[in-house]
Amino acid sequence: MSVVRYVALGDSQTEGLGDGDEVSGLRGWADRLAELLDAAEPGLQYANLAVRGQLAGQVRATQLDAALALRPDLATVVAGMNDLLRPRFDADAVGAELEAMFAALTGAGARVATLTFPAMERLVPLARPLAPRVPALNARIREAAARHGVLVVETYGEEVVVDPRLWSPDRLHAAPLGHARIAAAFAHALALPGSDRGWAVPLPAVPPVRGVRALAAEARWVSGFLGPWLGRRVWGRSSADGRVAKRPGLAPLGTAGRAGD
């Protein structure tokens, strides 16, 4: 497929958290996919509307109209993980928000791609009570995608996706290697030249961490990441507060899109 205008919608994963930093800039899988698209067909115009911390409904409310105004050939929509972590998670409601975005974007002529989420309890043992939510949300994603001809990148069930080496220390955002694998998975699904299923090949085996070291790692994660996250929930704050999209307008790679471009 020919892609001249690519627009990414979503939350922190699409914004690129875990791949780069606030000083040097965030890269992330969507940026990496844009690079692969541009390599296949130079001249790509790319916008990234994603904002960390947003729920699926917030992505729809704040990003969909802007995305439609950019008239993309290709749009990626990845949202719902922040909803999944909330106490009142409703898979049907989240699925409806995603479907509304799928319908609007495909109705405007865009090719749309999304993905399923990994088994988070494999990465965060304390999240085992939430384990049934992931397949429930993935089922809604597949159903909505099928109704609108949306391409689904299936990551659920792929062993490499729950390898800790693909994830940053907070276990919620991909590390650079994870972002690269996600981009490669989208490239393969889109049948870009030179793409293959190499993204799903497991990494070389390493001995698992057990015993005291495992308990110490869990304690560091609770104090360093779970505690602050819970604190934001208690005080009604979100990592989305005050944030704006990093590339709100279409622009060539290597330049930052400004609103109105």
HELIX and SHEET records of a PDB file:
HELIX    1   1 SER A   12  GLU A   15  1                                   4    
HELIX    2   2 GLY A   28  ALA A   40  1                                  13    
HELIX    3   3 ALA A   56  ALA A   69  1                                  14    
HELIX    4   4 MET A   81  LEU A   84  1                                   4    
HELIX    5   5 ALA A   91  GLY A  107  1                                  17    
HELIX    6   6 MET A  120  ARG A  122  5                                   3    
HELIX    7   7 PRO A  125  LEU A  130  5                                   6    
HELIX    8   8 ARG A  133  HIS A  148  1                                  16    
HELIX    9   9 GLU A  159  VAL A  162  5                                   4    
HELIX   10  10 PRO A  164  LEU A  166  5                                   3    
HELIX   11  11 PRO A  176  ALA A  189  1                                  14    
HELIX   12  12 ARG A  197  ALA A  200  5                                   4    
HELIX   13  13 GLY A  211  TRP A  221  1                                  11    
HELIX   14  14 VAL A  222  LEU A  226  3                                   5    
HELIX   15  15 GLY A  227  VAL A  234  1                                   8    
SHEET    1   A 6 LEU A 151  VAL A 153  0                                        
SHEET    2   A 6 ARG A 111  LEU A 115  1                                        
SHEET    3   A 6 LEU A  74  VAL A  78  1                                        
SHEET    4   A 6 ARG A   5  GLY A  10  1                                        
SHEET    5   A 6 GLN A  45  ASN A  48  1                                        
SHEET    6   A 6 ARG A 247  ALA A 251 -1                                        
SHEET    1   B 2 GLY A  20  ASP A  21  0                                        
SHEET    2   B 2 GLY A  25  LEU A  26 -1                                        
END                                                                             
